[in-house]
Amino acid sequence: MKKMFTKFFSAAMIIVLAITSFAVKAQTASLTNTTATSFAATTGATANSKATVHPETTTTDPKTEIKTAAKAADPDTTWKPQRRLWGYTFGDFYYEGHADPTNRGPESMYNGVPQYRNAFQFRRLYLGYDYEIDKKFKVEVLLASEPNASTGVNGTTSIQNGDNLVDGKMAFWIKNFNLRVRDLWTGTDFVIGEMSTPGFALNEPGTNAPVSLSEATWGYRSIEKTITDFHKNNSYDIGAALQGTFDPATKNYGYVLMVGNNSQASLLSAANANTGFYKIFYGDLWGKFLNKKLYVDFYADYAKTAAATAVIPGQEHNMFKIFASYSTKPITIGVEAYTQNIASGVTNSATKLPEDATVKGISLWAKGPLAKNWNYYARYDSYNPNSDFNSADSYSINTNYGSYNPTSKEQFYTAGLDYNPVKNVHFMPNIWAIYYQDNRSASTAGYLTNNHTLVYRLTFYFTFGK
């Protein structure tokens, strides 16, 4: 008992004397000698034994010791991990002034909307969370709800093809959920999970991903998708990607390579012939020139799918796209052009043989400031679903790519104003219109006369947390 008490007392004395040595700097040397003598008397050690030398009783400046200890515990006090909840939404009050009576444009948000229908309509709601595990690893989560205005040609209230529950209410679904490894090697990030593809919106400041692809540069996704997104190319997918820059210091040139399921967020069975055995490959090269006023982006993808029938061979589709924009103070202009081959995409009704379909499209837009808090934007798209179409023939559809229809050419128009009273809040009156023209000649069976859809909208758009 006595021995245990002696050890406890000795330890207590060491702690008390250590605190005293920091508080009374002028007496450090004297206290050190006293401590050594006391410790020797208590434990039986000699005054000059190495066992009596403790860091707590040295003459080092205690302020320096405190700073050194703090630095060792946290070598980088400048880095603060990102924990960001963010979101945005856009929608409209819309009035459909004219509807195509033949209900063309299956890829349009207003397909099936009756003429003169009007409503307040959300078109997108995003809720995201960014979490940095440490400086190397980052997680991105994004929930989305993207309903459309399709409410049935007969004017009923049933919702068709929207992100809705069975009772018609809006529902969130998982659009992005991925892990980013920063600088797998200098200038290149590795990303795995569900993510944006390099065709559209990779806009990740603070990473090695590009920040100026076509959608981000157009800047008015709240008005309409880019032309390739509109016509159902994948804007996001589940897979893995390398996102990098060739010049990490300036980030003027870069690339993206990605392989994905080609299923977007759909949980299709592994036995599905189009997604269970094949993958889609994405590639992108981008660069900034002329003091970053000129932006150029080259994109390509390739996907193979199973044969549609015993007669129709294995199908595939691939896209090549170029996007360029030029920004100066009064105006920014952009052009996006693409071609896409869909192998065995259609069957000619005359020859009964499958044929390739070649899609061609071009989008031209301009935007800029008008006055304080006011901007303008205007855009024109031309889309031909099959430039190899023989106007004297009719075709049946083999491919399941998007909502593909080879018979109707489309010309899309939009223009409007952007009132921005405060940062991240926009009110945008605009017109939205598509003109439809049949690829078939007037004497061919099934020919439809030219017509259009015209919608007047007051669009609202706001963000938070960014």
ZADREN-29730 format. One line per field, with one value per residue (C-alpha): x, y, z. Coordinates in Angstrom, 1 decimal, always signed. Layout:
BEGIN
xx = c(X,...)
yy = c(Y,...)
zz = c(Z,...)
! end
This chain:
BEGIN
xx = c(+0.0,+2.8,+4.7,+1.6,+1.0,+4.7,+4.4,+1.1,+2.6,+5.7,+3.5,+1.4,+4.5,+5.9,+2.6,+2.5,+6.1,+5.6,+2.7,+4.7,+7.7,+5.5,+3.9,+7.1,+9.7,+12.2,+12.6,+12.9,+16.5,+16.0,+12.8,+14.6,+17.3,+14.7,+12.6,+15.6,+16.6,+13.0,+12.5,+15.9,+15.0,+11.6,+12.6,+16.2,+17.7,+20.8,+20.5,+22.5,+20.7,+19.2,+15.9,+15.6,+15.6,+12.0,+10.7,+8.3,+11.3,+13.6,+14.4,+12.8,+10.5,+7.0,+5.4,+7.5,+6.6,+2.9,+3.2,+5.3,+2.8,-0.1,+1.7,+2.5,-1.2,-2.6,+0.0,-2.4,-4.6,-5.6,-7.8,-11.4,-13.5,-16.5,-19.9,-22.3,-26.1,-27.3,-30.1,-31.9,-35.2,-36.8,-40.3,-42.8,-46.2,-46.9,-49.7,-49.8,-50.9,-50.8,-50.4,-49.4,-52.6,-50.7,-48.8,-45.2,-42.1,-42.0,-38.8,-40.5,-41.8,-45.0,-45.7,-49.4,-50.3,-53.6,-53.9,-54.6,-53.6,-52.0,-50.4,-47.7,-45.2,-41.9,-39.6,-36.6,-35.9,-32.4,-31.2,-27.5,-24.9,-21.1,-18.9,-15.1,-13.9,-10.4,-8.4,-8.1,-11.6,-14.9,-18.5,-21.3,-24.9,-27.8,-31.5,-33.6,-37.2,-37.9,-41.6,-42.9,-46.1,-47.5,-51.1,-52.9,-54.3,-57.9,-57.4,-57.5,-55.5,-53.5,-49.7,-47.7,-44.0,-43.1,-41.1,-44.2,-45.6,-48.7,-50.9,-49.4,-47.2,-43.6,-40.9,-37.1,-34.8,-31.0,-29.3,-25.7,-23.9,-20.2,-16.8,-14.1,-10.4,-8.5,-5.2,-4.9,-1.9,-1.2,-4.0,-6.3,-9.2,-10.8,-14.6,-16.7,-20.5,-23.4,-22.2,-22.6,-21.2,-18.7,-21.4,-23.0,-22.7,-19.4,-19.0,-16.9,-14.9,-12.0,-11.4,-9.8,-13.1,-14.0,-16.1,-17.2,-18.8,-21.8,-24.5,-22.6,-21.5,-25.1,-26.1,-29.8,-30.7,-33.7,-35.0,-34.1,-31.6,-28.7,-29.5,-28.0,-29.5,-32.9,-32.6,-31.8,-28.1,-27.0,-26.5,-25.6,-24.7,-23.4,-19.7,-16.1,-14.2,-10.9,-11.3,-8.1,-6.1,-2.9,-1.7,-2.7,-1.2,-3.4,-6.2,-6.6,-6.7,-8.2,-9.9,-12.5,-12.7,-15.6,-17.2,-20.8,-23.8,-25.7,-28.7,-28.5,-30.3,-32.4,-32.0,-32.4,-31.8,-28.3,-29.9,-31.2,-29.7,-29.0,-27.3,-26.3,-23.7,-22.5,-21.1,-21.0,-17.7,-17.4,-14.5,-13.9,-11.1,-11.5,-9.4,-9.5,-7.8,-7.4,-7.1,-9.9,-12.4,-12.6,-13.7,-13.6,-14.8,-14.7,-16.9,-17.5,-19.3,-19.9,-22.4,-23.2,-26.5,-28.0,-29.7,-33.3,-34.5,-33.0,-33.1,-31.8,-28.0,-26.5,-27.1,-24.8,-24.8,-22.0,-21.9,-19.3,-19.9,-18.1,-19.0,-17.4,-18.2,-16.7,-17.2,-16.6,-18.2,-21.3,-22.1,-21.4,-22.2,-22.1,-22.5,-23.0,-23.1,-23.2,-23.7,-24.8,-24.9,-27.5,-26.6,-29.6,-31.8,-34.7,-36.2,-37.2,-40.8,-40.1,-37.0,-37.8,-34.1,-32.6,-30.7,-28.5,-29.9,-27.7,-28.8,-27.6,-28.2,-26.9,-27.6,-26.8,-27.3,-26.4,-26.7,-25.6,-26.4,-29.1,-29.1,-28.6,-30.0,-31.3,-30.0,-31.2,-30.9,-31.9,-31.4,-32.2,-31.8,-32.1,-32.6,-32.8,-33.4,-32.3,-30.4,-30.4,-34.2,-35.7,-38.8,-40.7,-40.3,-41.6,-39.7,-40.3,-38.1,-35.7,-33.6,-34.7,-32.4,-34.2,-37.6,-36.2,-38.6,-37.0,-39.9,-40.0,-37.5,-37.6,-36.7,-36.6,-36.8,-36.6,-35.9,-36.5,-35.3,-33.5,-34.3,-31.8,-32.7,-30.2,-27.6,-29.1,-32.6,-34.0,-37.3,-37.4,-40.3,-39.7,-41.3,-40.7,-41.6,-40.9,-41.8,-42.3,-41.7,-42.3,-39.4,-41.8,-43.2,-46.8,-47.7,-46.2,-48.6,-48.7,-47.5,-48.3,-48.6,-46.2,-47.3,-45.9,-46.1,-45.9,-45.7,-45.6,-43.8,-42.8,-39.9,-38.5,-35.1,-33.3,-30.4,-29.2,-26.1,-23.8)
yy = c(+0.0,+2.4,+1.6,+2.3,+5.6,+6.6,+6.0,+8.0,+10.8,+10.9,+11.1,+13.9,+15.8,+15.6,+17.0,+19.8,+20.8,+20.6,+23.1,+25.3,+25.3,+26.7,+29.4,+30.7,+31.0,+33.0,+30.1,+27.3,+26.4,+26.3,+24.3,+21.8,+21.1,+20.8,+18.4,+16.2,+16.1,+15.3,+12.7,+11.0,+11.0,+9.5,+6.8,+6.2,+7.5,+9.8,+13.5,+13.2,+10.0,+10.1,+9.0,+12.4,+14.3,+14.9,+17.2,+18.8,+20.1,+21.3,+25.0,+25.2,+28.2,+26.8,+29.0,+27.4,+24.0,+24.7,+25.9,+22.9,+20.5,+22.1,+22.0,+18.3,+17.6,+19.4,+20.1,+22.1,+24.4,+26.4,+23.6,+23.4,+20.5,+21.3,+20.4,+22.0,+21.6,+23.2,+23.2,+25.0,+24.9,+26.2,+26.2,+28.4,+29.7,+28.5,+29.0,+26.8,+29.0,+26.4,+22.6,+20.3,+18.4,+15.2,+15.3,+15.1,+15.7,+12.8,+14.3,+17.6,+18.5,+19.7,+16.5,+15.7,+18.9,+20.2,+23.6,+26.5,+24.5,+26.8,+26.0,+26.7,+24.0,+22.9,+21.4,+20.7,+20.5,+19.7,+19.0,+18.3,+17.7,+17.9,+16.3,+16.2,+13.2,+14.8,+16.7,+13.7,+12.2,+14.0,+12.7,+14.2,+13.4,+14.8,+14.2,+15.3,+15.7,+16.6,+16.4,+17.5,+19.2,+16.2,+15.9,+14.0,+15.0,+14.7,+17.3,+14.9,+15.5,+12.3,+12.8,+10.9,+10.3,+12.6,+12.1,+11.4,+9.0,+6.9,+9.6,+12.3,+14.0,+14.9,+12.5,+12.7,+10.2,+9.7,+11.5,+11.7,+9.7,+9.4,+9.4,+11.6,+10.9,+14.2,+14.1,+10.4,+11.8,+15.5,+17.2,+14.1,+13.1,+9.6,+9.5,+6.4,+6.1,+8.0,+11.2,+13.7,+12.6,+14.8,+15.7,+18.4,+19.8,+18.9,+22.0,+21.2,+24.2,+23.1,+19.9,+18.8,+18.5,+21.0,+24.0,+25.2,+22.4,+23.2,+23.4,+25.5,+27.9,+28.2,+29.0,+28.7,+25.1,+26.7,+27.7,+24.5,+21.6,+21.6,+20.1,+16.7,+16.5,+17.4,+14.5,+12.0,+11.5,+10.5,+13.6,+11.3,+7.6,+5.1,+4.3,+5.4,+8.4,+10.2,+14.0,+15.8,+18.8,+18.7,+21.9,+21.7,+25.1,+27.1,+24.5,+25.8,+22.3,+19.1,+15.8,+13.4,+9.6,+7.6,+4.2,+3.7,+1.3,+3.3,+3.1,+6.5,+6.1,+3.1,-0.1,-2.3,-6.0,-7.4,-9.7,-6.7,-7.1,-3.4,-2.7,-6.0,-7.1,-3.9,-0.6,+3.0,+4.8,+8.6,+10.9,+14.6,+17.1,+20.8,+23.9,+27.7,+30.1,+33.8,+34.7,+32.3,+34.1,+31.2,+27.8,+24.7,+21.2,+17.9,+15.1,+11.5,+8.4,+4.8,+2.2,-1.3,-3.1,-6.4,-7.4,-6.3,-9.5,-12.5,-10.4,-7.2,-7.4,-6.1,-2.5,+0.4,+4.2,+6.7,+10.5,+13.1,+16.6,+20.0,+22.9,+26.4,+29.7,+33.2,+35.6,+39.3,+42.1,+42.9,+39.4,+35.6,+33.4,+29.7,+26.9,+23.2,+20.7,+17.0,+13.9,+10.5,+7.1,+4.6,+1.2,-0.7,+1.9,+1.7,-0.8,+0.4,-0.6,-1.0,-3.2,-4.8,-4.4,-2.7,+0.5,+2.9,+6.2,+9.3,+12.1,+15.6,+18.7,+22.2,+24.8,+28.5,+30.9,+34.3,+36.0,+39.2,+42.2,+44.7,+47.0,+46.8,+43.5,+42.7,+40.2,+38.6,+35.2,+33.7,+30.3,+28.4,+24.6,+22.5,+18.8,+16.1,+12.6,+10.8,+12.6,+9.3,+9.3,+8.6,+10.8,+8.3,+5.5,+4.9,+3.4,+1.4,+2.0,-0.7,+1.2,+1.8,+4.8,+7.6,+8.6,+8.3,+9.1,+9.3,+11.0,+14.5,+17.3,+19.9,+23.6,+24.9,+28.6,+30.3,+33.9,+36.0,+38.3,+37.6,+39.8,+39.2,+41.4,+39.7,+37.0,+33.6,+34.8,+35.1,+35.9,+35.1,+35.8,+33.8,+32.1,+28.4,+26.9,+23.9,+23.7,+20.2,+19.1,+15.6,+13.9,+12.0,+13.4,+14.5,+11.5,+8.9,+7.1,+8.5,+12.0,+14.7,+18.4,+20.9,+22.3,+23.7,+23.9,+27.4,+28.1,+31.4,+31.2,+33.2,+31.2,+31.5,+30.1,+30.4,+28.6,+28.4,+27.1,+27.8)
zz = c(+0.0,+1.0,-2.2,-4.3,-2.5,-3.0,-6.8,-7.0,-5.0,-7.3,-10.4,-8.9,-8.0,-11.5,-13.0,-10.5,-11.1,-14.9,-14.7,-12.3,-14.7,-17.5,-15.3,-13.6,-16.4,-14.2,-11.8,-14.4,-13.7,-9.9,-10.2,-12.6,-10.0,-7.2,-9.3,-10.1,-6.4,-5.3,-8.0,-7.0,-3.3,-4.1,-6.6,-5.6,-8.8,-8.9,-9.7,-12.9,-14.1,-17.6,-16.0,-14.4,-17.7,-18.8,-21.6,-19.1,-17.0,-19.8,-20.4,-23.9,-24.4,-23.6,-26.3,-29.0,-27.7,-27.9,-31.5,-32.5,-30.9,-32.7,-36.0,-35.6,-34.8,-37.8,-40.5,-42.7,-40.8,-43.9,-45.4,-44.4,-45.6,-47.7,-46.3,-48.7,-49.1,-52.2,-54.8,-57.5,-59.3,-62.4,-63.8,-65.6,-65.9,-69.5,-72.0,-75.1,-77.8,-80.5,-80.5,-83.3,-84.0,-85.0,-81.7,-83.1,-81.1,-78.6,-77.0,-76.3,-72.8,-74.4,-76.4,-75.7,-74.0,-75.4,-77.1,-74.8,-71.7,-69.1,-65.7,-63.2,-63.8,-62.1,-64.7,-62.4,-58.7,-57.5,-54.0,-53.7,-51.0,-51.5,-48.8,-48.7,-46.8,-46.9,-49.4,-51.7,-51.6,-52.3,-52.5,-54.6,-54.0,-56.2,-55.9,-58.9,-59.8,-63.4,-64.3,-67.6,-68.8,-70.6,-69.4,-72.2,-75.5,-74.2,-71.5,-68.6,-65.5,-65.7,-65.8,-68.5,-68.6,-65.7,-62.6,-60.5,-58.1,-59.0,-57.4,-59.6,-57.0,-57.7,-56.6,-56.1,-57.6,-57.5,-60.4,-59.1,-56.4,-56.9,-55.3,-56.7,-56.1,-56.7,-58.5,-59.1,-60.8,-61.2,-63.1,-63.3,-61.1,-61.0,-60.5,-60.0,-59.5,-61.1,-62.7,-65.5,-68.8,-70.7,-73.3,-71.1,-67.7,-66.0,-64.0,-60.9,-59.7,-57.5,-59.4,-62.6,-64.4,-67.2,-66.2,-69.7,-71.6,-73.8,-71.2,-68.8,-71.6,-73.0,-69.4,-70.0,-69.2,-67.4,-70.8,-72.7,-72.9,-75.3,-78.7,-78.1,-74.6,-76.1,-78.5,-75.8,-75.6,-72.1,-69.9,-66.9,-66.5,-64.0,-64.6,-64.1,-65.6,-65.8,-65.8,-66.4,-67.6,-69.7,-68.0,-64.3,-63.5,-65.9,-66.8,-70.4,-72.0,-70.8,-71.5,-70.1,-70.7,-69.4,-69.6,-68.5,-68.4,-71.0,-68.7,-66.9,-63.6,-64.7,-62.7,-65.7,-65.3,-65.9,-68.4,-70.4,-73.9,-74.3,-71.0,-69.3,-71.9,-73.5,-72.3,-73.7,-74.1,-73.9,-74.9,-74.8,-75.6,-74.7,-74.9,-74.2,-76.6,-77.2,-73.6,-72.8,-75.0,-77.4,-76.1,-78.3,-77.3,-79.3,-78.1,-79.2,-77.9,-79.0,-77.8,-79.1,-78.3,-79.1,-82.3,-82.5,-84.2,-86.1,-89.3,-87.9,-87.0,-83.8,-83.4,-82.4,-82.3,-82.2,-82.1,-83.0,-81.8,-81.9,-79.7,-79.9,-78.2,-78.3,-75.5,-75.5,-73.5,-75.5,-76.6,-76.3,-79.3,-79.5,-82.1,-81.5,-84.4,-84.3,-86.4,-85.2,-86.9,-85.7,-87.3,-88.6,-86.9,-89.4,-91.9,-95.3,-96.0,-99.7,-99.6,-96.2,-95.3,-92.3,-93.0,-91.1,-90.0,-89.9,-87.6,-88.1,-85.9,-85.4,-82.7,-82.8,-79.9,-78.6,-75.3,-73.6,-71.4,-72.2,-69.2,-65.4,-64.2,-67.7,-70.2,-73.5,-75.1,-78.4,-80.0,-83.2,-83.7,-86.9,-86.5,-89.1,-87.7,-90.9,-93.6,-95.6,-95.7,-99.2,-99.3,-101.5,-98.9,-95.4,-92.5,-89.4,-86.3,-85.1,-82.5,-79.0,-78.8,-76.9,-78.5,-82.0,-84.9,-88.4,-90.2,-88.8,-89.2,-86.5,-86.2,-82.7,-81.7,-78.4,-77.3,-74.2,-71.5,-68.2,-65.2,-62.5,-59.5,-57.1,-57.4,-58.2,-58.8,-62.4,-64.0,-67.7,-70.1,-73.3,-76.3,-77.0,-80.4,-82.7,-86.4,-87.8,-91.4,-92.7,-94.4,-96.6,-99.9,-99.9,-102.1,-99.7,-97.3,-93.9,-94.9,-92.4,-93.3,-91.7,-88.3,-85.1,-81.3,-79.7,-76.0,-74.1,-70.8,-67.7,-66.4,-62.9,-61.7,-58.4,-56.7,-53.1,-51.3,-54.3)
! end
